[in-house]
């Protein structure tokens, strides 16, 4: 069950990030701010469900991989938040998009390739 909540919450986070970007580009700052706040609430779901999945690996032989995935997941959240904040301030986000892509790739490889719980 937690795996499904985790996957659903990070897919929702990516959709919300795209919505924030589109709203900012259209000049709808107030709507973008509201969606950004909803995105921040979604981060809490991601952290909760990810922590629950991480707890599954405590004491197992894959603990190091789980720690690396946890750090990569936090990196994804940080990159998403930095993109949303920099867009609101009309600052360049090119490097942050690169970080986000790399972090997502690392997280997906670890999550689905090496640590698949219930998928």
Buried (B, 14 or more C-beta within 10 A) or exposed (E): EBBEBBBBBBEBBBEBBEBBBEBBEEEEEEBBBBBBEEBBEBBEBBBBBBEBBBEBBEEEEEEEBBEBBBEBBBBBBBBBBBBBBBBBEEEEBEEBEEBBEBBBEBBBEBBEEEBEEEE
